[in-house]
């Protein structure tokens, strides 16, 4: 408050900060795509931001005789289906997507520099090495979700129920194989994702070539299209809505048809099926992650909602670093997080008829005993009930002078 006022009569207005803070939900629809572009030399091994299809064509497609690649088809599908911003990493054809961290980052390692990426995909890369690279990336970058692709030619869908493995050289001459031949992998399903940070879709799509003047039909993997569906669903309904029972814009046909009985088995294995229905057309008909069927992370919307909540609370609570660690700070943290979760509950993202049934926030002397305070840390325990499972998911958020962290407990 000022120490003096004007002595003349009149009304004075003072702006006094309330001290209240508000947590805003972080974005969940920025994607990153890695692969080889139609213009091989364009922004090579650089994470380049693209905001629309025209910009991609300008930067990554040659002016004459362009030939589509899985990357260009995936980016086209992303923007067709509602995506608005993505990063494109163009790597040399034949290079592994995993990349290297030194002496200069390449491949997926480039994405570790960017903190606003929520979805990552490598359109057309369907081998076990690429699957492992993508899953390892999101496990090391826990606020990101991976969409994987399956091989184009799946002759026996039962192979999708069995976990894939790398091909290994045969050491036996028995049978028709000769020494040195590769033994076929026993399955095509990517490995289990312990925390459900990845999903996979089947089958491939038939689309109009986005770089062809005559719109010739070409086969396309679905990961780029699904990243666009995620973005569209987030915008229209919210990240808590499963990205399923929605149409795939730009898809003219699907590579394989699946029966109800076959889908039941694939769904249990975490394979999301894209199906054609005579009344509704081509629809996304699955919303499972690659987590085990009994896992609380088996639903895509639950995992992505948890990512959004964790990151939103973590980023918004950095103000607490270096604050006096006592009752006043604990009360402010509880108030801030509770108000945020109340808005999330009112949006329909959390289960429960009342806020008390939907979430809780605990930050007091019990979560911050003397040894925690002496260590320069403040701990808040947050529980919430996602809109699918009725159990609480517990997040432990910590702030300290050295940084911040959030973990599922």
Protein Blocks (a to p, Z undefined) as FASTA:
>chain_A
ZZbdcfbgcdddddddehiacdddddfkbccdddddfblmgophiacddfbfklmmmmmp
cfbhpacdfklmmmmmmmmnopabdcdddddehiafklpabfbdehjllmmmpckbfbdc
dehiacfklmmmmmmmmmmmmmbccdddddfblcblklmmpccddddddfbfghjbdehi
acddfbfbdcddfkopaccdddddddddfkbfklpacdddfklmmmmmmmmmmmmnopkl
ccehiacehiabdfbdcdfklmmmmmmnopacddddfklopadfbdbdfbdfkbcklpfk
lmmmmmmmmmmmmmmmmmmgopacdfklmmmmmmmmmmmmmmmmmnopagcjbfklmpcc
dddfklmcfklmmnopacdddddddfkbmcdcdddddddfkbccdddZZ
